[in-house]
């Protein structure tokens, strides 16, 4: 294990190993403090950043933060590293890499070519040396495009996950929220339900409800019921209408085990989903969710700070060419991200690291009701819209009544599209235009009463 030092104000600070250095360099957050990994003082944090800036990027290949022999995520990161792609930045330190990322040389083409050569730890390291504006500026340059029945991640577009959750999976309640979202132009990334139970019958009923609406009204989107991957595999084998296979993932083997997941199981799901061939404009058929603090909450962080562990989860996601990846950035609670400031910083970090690694990153910009946050969702939404997020999750009124947390609303997305000149996914936009819901600016047209083009869907769902 290497030792890293820097002298600041006449005091020499020592950090034993890359994992300790990365943790000490992280911006303050409650999860790292809880785990005993945070820097002991603001001075120590600055000293760690000085030391981290001088670490060669190649060092992260020689010194894994979790040993190769102990962790299958580490083995995945090392074994799939693309040395040819890495050659463009192989001679840089972390500090020099930051300067390169902010330069004109790091354009969309260069960043796309570099992605296979970066490890999660490299992206986490450089993010710790960047301000919020830096994270926005670099992430905005990266374009990752994926497709199933709609195309996600194109320039000038912002897609949405329509989340019609219900505390008991009651079809009428799900249908009401589904219609609410469609009325406001949401759902082009996915119509995704968190089921109240993982019962195969309940999950299949929800899948058939969503698929019936999508097929009957030719809506160019995809459905997903966020059940465990094993439930999805069984339902695919039984002929259920599965579009996207979902799974929560994390950045260590032990944390994934706490979710009941192995890489082998994800391999099986990947092959089964692609074999169905349900996409019309693309074949990206997996959907992953992550979140800072998940490994720590499972006591599976292996002494690595929560942001670096989060970035390692993106190596797992990258293996399976997903349609969508999102960090549920404030969902776990203030034990891990205490307030709006910490949640915003984590959101920008996660989006930045995921995009650099070549993932179609979106966010559930959210917080639990006991977090120290208020109108922070509007701030986070605006900054991530500027940063070029592929999609965001939205719920009726911004209040998920099943998961009991605050998120963005359908109206929030209309605000963001308007002020930033963003539009829905092209296939979904064409559908909205075709049924008469799109106005001349690309927004949602106000139509009253029985003349509304979605009245037929409303009547069918009500029945």
Number of C-alpha atoms within 10 A of each C-alpha: 10 9 11 18 16 19 14 14 7 7 11 11 16 17 20 12 15 24 21 21 27 28 27 27 26 25 19 20 23 18 24 25 16 12 17 13 20 25 23 11 11 14 14 22 22 19 25 28 23 18 22 26 20 15 18 19 27 19 15 18 16 9 15 18 21 20 13 16 8 12 15 19 24 22 16 16 22 16 10 13 17 16 13 12 17 19 13 13 18 17 13 18 20 27 21 17 21 21 14 14 21 16 11 9 11 17 16 17 12 15 21 20 14 22 21 20 20 26 27 22 25 24 26 23 29 25 25 24 21 16 13 16 12 18 25 22 17 22 26 21 22 28 24 20 16 23 22 25 23 25 23 27 26 18 17 15 21 26 30 27 28 29 26 26 25 22 16 13 21 13 14 13 16 22 25 16 19 27 20 19 24 19 21 18 25 28 28 28 32 27 24 25 24 20 21 18 13 16 13 15 11 16 25 22 16 25 21 15 17 22 22 13 16 16 11 9 14 10 20 26 25 25 26 26 26 23 21 18 21 18 18 28 20 13 18 20 12 10 10 17 20 23 28 29 29 26 23 23 29 33 32 25 22 22 24 22 15 18 16 15 20 17 17 9 13 23 12 13 24 22 12 17 21 17 12 16 14 18 19 12 14 15 21 22 30 24 23 25 23 25 29 30 28 26 27 21 16 14 14 20 24 18 18 25 29 26 28 28 29 31 28 26 27 30 25 23 28 17 15 18 19 24 28 29 26 28 26 21 27 31 26 19 22 23 16 25 27 20 21 22 15 20 29 23 19 24 27 25 27 30 29 29 30 29 28 28 27 24 29 27 31 30 31 26 27 31 28 17 14 11 19 17 20 12 8 17 23 16 13 22 25 17 19 26 24 15 22 28 29 32 30 25 28 29 26 21 16 18 16 21 15 15 15 13 19 24 27 24 24 26 17 19 26 19 17 20 20 14 10 14 14 21 21 29 27 17 18 23 19 16 16 24 17 11 12 15 23 18 12 8 10 18 22 17 18 11 13 8 7 9 8 16 17 17 14 12 17 17 9 10 18 13 8
